[in-house]
Amino acid sequence: MKYLIMLYGSQEDYDVLAGKPTDRPAMTPEQVQGMYEYMGKLNQDLIESGEHVYASGLTAPVHARRVRLEGGVPAVTDGPYAETEEVLAGFNIVECDTYERAVEIAARFINPDGENEFVDIRPVAEGAGEFDI
């Protein structure tokens, strides 16, 4: 079974990562490098175990756009959106034998030093028969 692990962040998280001033201290270049090294090793571990399918980070929320249809015509709204502070920041798709293993992998993406850190995990439906409604 494939599982989508969704990683979240806020515009402030991206700003901290980029060294921009916020209410939180900016990450140092060494901290940023350490984070990238950790994520690289984690993804390499998943590649070596055969569980890695695909992974990618996403650009900052200020680049997000929401598209709706208004009278059949696409209407685009800039992000980020007031409804939520956190947005999808990146994702990993893994393939493993059990849900429990997917949870073990997902937990490795959570910063143990952060407050209220979380990721979401959902099975990936690979056909119409897999949608359990």
Disulfide bonds with the S-S distance in Angstrom:
none
